[in-house]
């Protein structure tokens, strides 16, 4: 009966009057979930290739500009700070790394579930095959019993 607890259940067979039992549970246990390890990305800082003129170019409103692209970025700059393009690029990379690491950490549970889904599917298939094999053997025994009567 759907929705009932699994396990041995005695039933009376309609044709032979014998009591039969539900097939045993798989001897193969379901795999335990893998430990929750965060994904690790290697992050290499890139150097901004600029000429001498661009090296001294200043960014207008550096704090607002950084927070426009990365809203949760923290910086000690104010909008009146004098920040060069190279300094801004370095700070942007650092803030981007923190943001990406945070995003991966928050999504690692979902990534882990997708990874474990294949293992669970394999266990379900293994249990289904064992149940079919058990039912096939019981059917063969019933047929043999009926042929001998």
N, C-alpha and C positions, 0 to 999 in steps of 0.2 A: 504494500500500500504506500503510495507516495506520501512523503512528509513524516513517516515513522522513523524511529531510531533504527539504524542498521544493526544487524547481529542475527544470531540463530533464531528462527521462528518456526515452531512446529505447525505444519499444515496437513490437512488430510487430503490426499490425492483423490480426485473425483473418479478416475477410472479403476483404480486397483484397491482403494480403501486403505492403502499404506500411508504411514506418516512420513513425510519428507522434511528435509531441513533446507534452509537457505544456504547457498554456497558460503564457504568460509572467506573471511577477509583475506586480502593479499598478505603474504608473508613479508613482502618487500615494503618497508616503511616509506612513507612520503619523505622526500628530502627536507632537511631543516633549512630554514631560510639562511641565506648567506649573511655574514656580519655586515652591518651597515658601514661601509667604508666610503668616504667621499672620493669622488673622481679627482684625480690630480692632473693638472695641465702644466706643461713646462712653458714658461713665459720668458722670452728673451727680450730685453729692452732693445729697441731700435734707435739708431742715431739719426737725427734729422739732418739730411744733407742739404745745406743751404750755402749760398755764397756770402761774402763778407757784408754786403749791404743788408741782406735778410737777417743776418745774425744779430744785428743791432736794432732791427725793427721791433717796436713795442706793440703789445696787445692792448687794445682799448677795453676797459672794464674787464680785467682778467677773471675776477671772481664770478661775475654774472655770465661771462662767456663759458667758463668751465661748467658752471651749474646748468647752463642751457643745454649742453650736450649730455652731461651726467648729473641729473638732479640731486643725487645723494652724495656727491663729491664734497669732501671737506678740504679746505685750504686756509692757510693763514693770510692769504692775500685779501686786500680790499679792492674795491673798484677803482681806487685812486693809486694803487701800487704800480710801480714801473716794472713790468715783466716782459722779457724778450720772448721772441717766438720759440727759441730753443728751450728756454726754461718752461714755457707754457706746454710745449710738446712733452717734455719729461714728466711734468705733473699730470698731464692728461693720461699718459701711459700708465702711471702708477694708479690713478683713480680708476682707469678702465680695468686694470688687473683686479683690483678689489671688487669692482662691480661684477666682473665675470665669475670670480671665485664665489661670490655671494649667490649669484644666479645658479651656479652648478650645485652648490650646497643645498639650496632650496629645492632643486629638482632631483636630487640624488635618490630620494625615495621612489619617485616615479620611474627613474631609470632602472633602479634595482628591481621593481615589480615587473617591468618588461623583461628583464634578464631572467627572472625566476619563472616567468610564464611558460617558457619552454620546458623547464624541469617539471612543472606541475602537469603540463599536457602529457609528457612522457609517462608520468606516474599514473595518470587517469587511463591512458591507453593500455598500460601494462595490467592494471586492475581489470579493465574490460576484457582483455584477452584471457586472463585467468578465469574470469567468471564464465565466459563463453566456453572455455575448455571444460570447466566443471559441469556446466549444463549439458554439454555434448556427452560427457562420460555418463552422467545420470540418465540421459535419454537412451544411450546404448544399453545401460543396465536394465532399464524398463523394457526395452524391446527384447532383450535376451530373456528376461523373466516372462514376458508374454509369449514368446516362442516356445519356451519350455513347458508352459501350462497346457 
